[in-house]
């Protein structure tokens, strides 16, 4: 959109008389360039703090000047004198900084002809540099009665970020539905389950951006899965799912080997390589992102090839720190309450049951181990060769994923030690989650999700989640109502 930036260049011609042994009249011209700084009523970039003006003309004439905006100043003027008659070009660029640095906010050019004895005016019409307005997160997720903050970022044709003028961004809804409301700062409130487009428009450039907001009910669950390739991905589905649902996805930190959720539905992602850290987010879009760890090692706050993460009923965080042969528990994302449970050879998975007891799948000793607490009280174990994942259902059954030769399988134990056990081949299985109905959910190394109603389910249900790599971690958030 074109903006008249109040940049006025009146042209006046002057005759300069030479002095000395004789006199000659040489027709030359003068260009006077005036900047009228933006007022709040003008449709121009109010964020402009300087204008770079360049004048080019005959005989390779090329000069430029920076006009700075100062407090209380309403205009600034620059003159070029002694210009030979001819065709000139004025080019002006608006910048957010006083030294004409930063990404250009607007620019424009105008041709002017210097002629003897004629005064002219020319208006430079400047075009906003903004060509794209991106609203994030997109898509955004919000629950009924809760809020999510949207932000808008402007870009030029080279994908540089362009400064937006405060107060010149207008938020609104796309369409007539009423799933959400949005205020003047982009804060969205969920009203009812459904989807709604939310728009943002820069009033100075006229460029508009759009984001899709999905409104969920807290009575719905959410299934999360990770892919630990580079880049790593987080996938999610509303749960329970039917038919062939679409999975949402977002990039996360490298090496996302495992994922967990707490009672509030917040997401915890464990990086087993790359960053050796834990990231907690309020939602898949990364709202409220907090990071802990990030150091490769064996000391407090460090991890060595961790493989699994679990959040207990008190929202404490447990990590299977495989390379350090330990289970670590911290009270929260500050790392407070760091406690270690040792005596393992290669613990690859950890979880707790309804009584708070801790279960560990130790691939080094080929055992599933249960202890009452982080002191290792009442240690009980059961031989499960090549165990890689363990979870406990609400019934107290223990589910163990194992490598069996070139295959993988799941063992369902009635307890620990088990009074009975059943086993089933589950090719390509990597991790497991158990829902409130004791259905088993597996991530597979070919990018699919598998759901089994029970160990003898004759009709396993597969869902292709990733087409670019295998799935790793899996976690299920089910609100208490389910």
Buried (B, 14 or more C-beta within 10 A) or exposed (E): EEBBBBBBBBBBBEEEEEEEEEEEEEBBBBBBBBBBBBEEEBBBBBBBBBBBBBBBBEEEEEEEBBBBBEEEEEEBEBEBEEBBBBEBEBBBBBBBBBEBEBBBBBBBBBEBBBBEEEEBEBEBBBBBBBBBBBBBBBBBBBBBEBBBBBEBBBBBEEEEEBBBBEEBBEBEBBEEEEBBBBEEEBEBBBBEBBEBBBBBBBBBBBBBBBBBBBBBBEEBBBBBBBBBBEEBBBBBBBBBBEEEEEBBBBEBBBBBBBBBBBEEBBBBBBBBBBBBBBBBBBBBBBBEBBBBBBBBEEEEBBBBBBBBBBBBEEEBBBBBBBBBBBBBBBBEBEBEEEBEBEBBEBBBBBBBBEEEBBBBBBBEBBBBBBBBEBEBEEEBBBEBEBBBBBBBBEEEBBBBBBBEEEEBBBBBBBBBBBEEBBBBEBEBBBBBBBBBEBBBBBBBBBBBBBBBBEBEBEEEEEBEBBEEBBBBBBBBBBBEEE
